[in-house]
């Protein structure tokens, strides 16, 4: 059973969602796997992965707004503040989303729904270089 693994570096401009569907799809195509599973893993604790609507940007904005309400900056109950006021909220937002996503592969392509995209959710305010590990397995 063929296994292919690659890394993907995603530059962010600060807080927000960055679609990575096309980059992951290229890795899947290069893997040679026709039928199987693609697992994408985020190697960080202050960003995450989400499968979200990719047609209407307002869906992404609403998700970002909801996460900000869920884990606001400046909460006096946070004790982990050494890296700035956005650090602990970023960890909390990552904790309620995911560090990995599994997507089926069929005919050598990701099986995402019509309006679905895979996004890296940057939860920190400043830009970062984020690394994703893409693991493709199948036949």
C-alpha positions as CSV (number, residue, x, y, z in Angstrom):
1,X,0.0,0.0,0.0
2,X,1.7,3.2,-1.1
3,X,2.4,5.9,1.5
4,X,3.5,9.4,0.6
5,X,4.4,12.1,3.1
6,X,5.3,15.7,2.5
7,X,5.4,19.1,4.3
8,X,3.7,22.3,3.3
9,X,4.8,25.7,4.6
10,X,1.9,28.2,4.8
11,X,2.7,31.9,5.3
12,X,0.0,33.8,7.1
13,X,-0.6,37.5,7.4
14,X,-2.0,37.3,10.9
15,X,-5.3,36.2,12.3
16,X,-7.6,34.7,9.7
17,X,-8.3,31.7,7.4
18,X,-5.9,30.7,4.6
19,X,-7.3,28.2,2.1
20,X,-4.8,25.3,1.5
21,X,-7.0,23.0,-0.5
22,X,-5.1,23.5,-3.8
23,X,-1.6,23.0,-2.2
24,X,-2.8,19.8,-0.5
25,X,-4.4,18.6,-3.7
26,X,-1.1,19.0,-5.5
27,X,0.6,16.8,-2.9
28,X,-2.1,14.2,-3.3
29,X,-1.8,14.2,-7.1
30,X,2.0,13.8,-6.8
31,X,1.6,10.9,-4.3
32,X,0.3,8.5,-7.0
33,X,-2.4,7.3,-4.6
34,X,-5.7,6.8,-6.6
35,X,-7.9,5.6,-3.7
36,X,-7.1,6.2,0.0
37,X,-7.0,8.8,2.7
38,X,-5.2,12.1,3.1
39,X,-4.4,13.2,6.6
40,X,-3.2,16.8,7.1
41,X,-1.6,17.6,10.5
42,X,-0.8,21.1,11.8
43,X,2.5,21.2,13.8
44,X,1.5,24.2,16.0
45,X,-0.6,25.0,19.1
46,X,-1.8,28.4,18.1
47,X,-3.3,27.7,14.7
48,X,-5.5,24.9,13.5
49,X,-7.3,23.3,10.5
50,X,-10.9,23.6,9.5
51,X,-13.0,22.4,6.7
52,X,-15.3,25.3,5.9
53,X,-17.4,26.8,3.1
54,X,-15.1,28.3,0.5
55,X,-17.6,30.1,-1.7
56,X,-18.9,32.9,0.4
57,X,-16.3,34.8,2.4
58,X,-18.9,35.9,5.0
59,X,-19.0,32.3,6.3
60,X,-15.3,32.5,7.1
61,X,-15.7,35.9,8.7
62,X,-18.6,34.7,10.8
63,X,-16.5,31.7,12.0
64,X,-13.6,34.1,12.9
65,X,-16.0,36.4,14.8
66,X,-17.5,33.5,16.7
67,X,-14.0,32.2,17.7
68,X,-13.1,35.7,18.9
69,X,-16.2,35.8,21.1
70,X,-15.5,32.3,22.4
71,X,-11.9,33.1,23.4
72,X,-11.5,36.9,23.7
73,X,-8.2,38.7,24.1
74,X,-7.6,40.4,27.5
75,X,-9.6,38.0,29.7
76,X,-8.1,38.6,33.2
77,X,-8.5,34.9,34.0
78,X,-5.7,33.9,31.6
79,X,-2.4,33.2,33.3
80,X,-0.5,32.3,30.2
81,X,0.3,35.7,28.9
82,X,4.1,35.8,28.4
83,X,3.9,35.8,24.6
84,X,1.3,38.6,24.4
85,X,-2.4,39.1,24.8
86,X,-3.3,37.0,21.7
87,X,-1.4,33.9,22.8
88,X,-3.8,32.2,25.2
89,X,-6.8,33.0,23.1
90,X,-5.0,31.5,20.2
91,X,-4.4,28.2,22.1
92,X,-8.1,28.1,23.2
93,X,-9.3,28.7,19.6
94,X,-7.0,25.9,18.4
95,X,-8.3,23.6,21.1
96,X,-11.9,23.9,19.9
97,X,-11.0,23.4,16.3
98,X,-8.6,20.7,15.0
99,X,-4.9,20.0,14.6
100,X,-5.7,17.5,11.8
101,X,-8.2,16.7,9.1
102,X,-8.8,13.5,7.3
103,X,-10.1,13.7,3.7
104,X,-10.8,10.7,1.4
105,X,-9.0,10.4,-1.9
106,X,-10.8,9.1,-4.9
107,X,-9.5,9.0,-8.5
108,X,-6.3,10.6,-7.2
109,X,-8.2,13.7,-5.9
110,X,-9.4,15.0,-2.6
111,X,-13.1,14.2,-2.0
112,X,-14.3,17.6,-0.7
113,X,-17.9,18.7,-1.1
114,X,-18.9,21.4,-3.6
115,X,-18.6,24.3,-1.2
116,X,-15.9,22.8,1.1
117,X,-12.3,24.0,1.4
118,X,-9.5,23.1,3.8
119,X,-8.3,26.1,5.7
120,X,-5.4,26.8,8.0
121,X,-6.9,29.0,10.8
122,X,-4.2,31.4,12.1
123,X,-5.2,32.5,15.6
124,X,-2.3,34.8,16.3
125,X,-2.3,38.5,15.4
126,X,1.1,38.6,13.7
127,X,2.2,36.8,10.6
128,X,3.7,33.3,10.9
129,X,5.2,30.5,8.8
130,X,3.1,27.4,9.6
131,X,4.1,23.9,8.7
132,X,1.5,21.2,7.8
133,X,2.4,17.5,7.3
134,X,0.4,15.9,4.5
135,X,0.2,12.1,4.7
136,X,-1.4,10.2,1.9
137,X,-2.0,6.5,2.0
138,X,-3.9,4.1,-0.3
139,X,-3.6,2.3,-3.6
